Amino acid sequence: SNCRLQIYFAETVTHLPEVKEGKCFFPFRYRDGIFYDCVQFKAKHKWCSLNETYEGYWKYCSEEDFAKCVFPFWYRRLIYWACTEDGDSFGKAWCSLTRNYNKDRVWKYCD
């Protein structure tokens, strides 16, 4: 059936060679998820898709490829213009990867 063919295709496309000069596309869809940063599925190093929906075109992430903080961002009832420790149980500074953390809930720790 067509469904079986699609699953097989999705399992094999990761074997295409890396497109080193490509540009990461965020957020990208891979399998059943939406990703706002580089991922490490089925690989030794973090990688990203070069298309909105992963179609086999990818590259390993270098320092400048990782997702950047988005400012200002909305968290709970406040607007933040910089990284914050608010809401983090370890007291580490973090930021949102989209303008609206309350809706999207994607974030990363700040350096």
Order of alpha helices (4+ residues) and beta strands (2+ residues): alpha-beta-beta-beta-beta-beta-beta-beta-alpha-beta
